[in-house]
């Protein structure tokens, strides 16, 4: 059980134990050993079973009174629970038979609420991971998507450029044939257009 004799270090603990004893009066003895023990001959030479000093006390009048009584009980005066309900302290021989009050550490029992909370946290983590994976998929596919769009745009621009170049050459040839019939001024103008067209061709070929 991992239990020890009770340590009554405050008035609150004393009152709590007295209340519990009074609730079970018909089934109880009149005195109970607690975890306080004598360490020397003086009245203050007592120590709790966890090694701590005795600060709070609730001794009965004229107690403690016998050096050979090394243990301590809480009990009624002269064993009469009907005339004394305070259960003050009395030094007593350790080898005398009697009842005792024990204490042990409190360990809360896991409840269904705690289990539900754990499940909720797990579910939330899974949702976050799923969302992260989805975002990662979209992000990883984004560069490929832009590459495809860029390639399509370049191809379309090349096709349009070739069509425009073809139309321009066809029109130039037609104009050149007509300008030959209109004299030298027109021929000079056509020569200028030819030079410009050759520059454009160089740009296009480059």
C-alpha positions in Angstrom: 0.0 0.0 0.0 3.0 2.3 0.4 1.4 3.7 3.5 2.9 5.2 6.7 1.5 6.3 10.1 -0.3 9.6 9.7 1.6 12.9 10.2 -0.6 15.6 11.8 1.4 18.7 10.9 -1.5 21.2 10.8 -4.8 21.9 12.7 -6.6 21.2 9.4 -5.3 17.7 9.3 -6.2 17.2 13.0 -9.7 18.4 12.5 -10.2 16.2 9.4 -9.1 13.1 11.3 -11.2 13.8 14.3 -14.2 14.2 12.0 -13.5 10.9 10.4 -13.1 9.1 13.7 -16.4 10.5 15.0 -18.2 9.3 11.9 -17.1 5.7 12.7 -17.4 5.9 16.5 -19.5 2.7 16.8 -16.8 0.7 14.9 -13.7 2.3 16.3 -11.3 2.1 19.2 -10.8 5.2 21.4 -7.1 5.8 20.6 -4.9 5.6 17.4 -1.2 5.6 16.9 0.2 8.4 14.6 3.6 8.9 13.0 5.2 10.9 15.8 8.0 9.4 17.9 10.2 10.6 20.7 13.9 11.3 19.9 15.1 12.6 23.4 14.1 13.3 27.0 12.8 16.8 26.5 9.1 17.6 25.8 10.0 18.9 22.4 12.2 15.9 21.4 9.7 14.4 19.0 10.0 13.9 15.2 7.7 12.8 12.4 8.4 9.6 10.6 9.5 11.5 7.5 12.3 13.2 9.4 10.6 16.6 9.8 10.5 18.4 13.1 7.3 18.8 15.2 6.0 22.3 14.7 2.2 21.9 15.2 1.2 20.2 18.5 -2.1 19.2 20.1 -1.0 17.6 23.4 -3.4 16.8 26.1 -2.8 18.6 29.5 0.3 17.4 31.3 1.5 15.5 28.2 4.0 14.2 27.2 4.8 13.0 30.7 6.9 9.8 30.5 10.3 9.4 28.9 9.8 5.6 28.4 6.7 6.3 26.2 8.3 6.8 22.8 5.2 6.7 20.6 2.2 9.0 20.3 -1.6 8.3 20.1 -4.5 10.6 19.6 -7.4 9.5 21.7 -10.2 10.3 24.2 -9.7 11.2 27.8 -9.7 8.0 30.0 -11.1 6.1 27.0 -14.5 7.8 27.2 -15.6 9.1 23.7 -18.8 10.6 25.1 -17.0 13.1 27.4 -14.1 13.9 25.2 -14.3 14.5 21.4 -11.1 16.4 20.9 -8.7 13.4 20.4 -5.7 15.3 21.7 -2.2 13.7 21.8 -0.8 11.4 24.4 2.7 9.8 24.6 2.3 6.0 24.8 4.3 2.8 24.8 5.1 1.6 21.3 4.6 -2.1 22.2 1.0 -1.6 23.6 -1.7 -3.0 21.3 -3.9 -0.5 19.6 -5.3 0.9 16.3 -3.5 3.3 14.1 -4.1 5.9 11.4 -2.1 5.6 8.1 -1.6 7.8 5.1 -0.4 7.2 1.6 0.3 9.4 -1.4 -2.7 10.3 -3.5 -2.5 9.0 -7.1 -5.4 10.3 -9.3 -7.0 7.7 -11.4 -7.0 8.3 -15.2 -10.5 9.3 -16.3 -12.2 8.9 -19.6 -11.9 12.6 -20.2 -8.1 12.3 -20.2 -8.3 9.5 -22.7 -10.6 11.5 -24.9 -8.2 14.4 -24.8 -5.3 12.3 -26.0 -7.4 11.0 -28.9 -8.4 14.5 -29.9 -4.7 15.7 -29.9 -3.8 12.7 -32.1 -6.6 13.4 -34.6 -5.6 17.1 -34.8 -2.0 16.1 -35.5 -3.1 13.8 -38.3 -5.2 16.6 -39.9 -2.3 19.0 -39.8 0.0 16.4 -41.4 -2.5 15.7 -44.2 -2.9 19.4 -44.9 0.9 19.8 -45.0 1.3 17.0 -47.5 -1.4 18.4 -49.7 0.2 21.8 -49.7 3.6 20.2 -50.4 2.1 18.4 -53.4 0.7 21.6 -54.9 4.0 23.5 -54.2 6.1 20.8 -55.8 3.9 20.7 -58.9 3.8 24.5 -59.4 7.2 24.8 -61.1 6.3 22.1 -63.7 3.1 23.9 -64.3 4.8 27.2 -65.0 7.4 25.5 -67.2 4.7 24.1 -69.4 3.0 27.4 -69.8 6.3 29.1 -70.7 7.1 26.6 -73.4 3.6 26.9 -74.9 4.0 30.7 -75.0 7.4 30.5 -76.7 6.1 28.1 -79.3 3.1 30.3 -80.1 5.3 33.4 -80.4 7.7 31.6 -82.8 4.8 30.5 -84.9 3.4 34.0 -85.0 6.8 35.4 -85.9 7.3 32.9 -88.8 3.9 33.8 -90.2 4.6 37.5 -90.0 8.0 37.1 -91.6 6.5 35.0 -94.4 3.8 37.6 -95.0 6.3 40.4 -94.9 8.6 38.8 -97.5 5.7 38.1 -99.8 4.5 41.7 -99.6 8.0 43.0 -100.2 8.5 40.9 -103.3 5.2 42.2 -104.7 6.0 45.8 -103.9 9.5 45.5 -105.4 8.0 44.3 -108.7 5.6 47.2 -108.8 8.3 49.8 -107.9 10.5 48.8 -110.8 7.8 50.2 -113.0 7.7 53.6 -111.2 11.2 55.0 -111.7 14.4 55.7 -109.9 12.9 57.4 -106.9 10.9 54.4 -106.1 13.9 52.2 -106.6 15.9 54.2 -104.0 13.1 53.9 -101.6 12.9 50.1 -102.3 16.7 49.9 -101.7 16.2 51.5 -98.2 13.4 49.0 -97.5 15.7 46.1 -98.6 18.5 47.2 -96.2 16.0 47.4 -93.4 14.6 44.0 -94.2 18.1 42.5 -94.2 18.8 43.9 -90.8 15.5 42.4 -89.6 16.5 39.1 -91.1 19.8 39.1 -89.3 17.9 39.8 -86.1 15.5 37.0 -86.8 18.2 34.5 -87.8 20.2 35.4 -84.7 
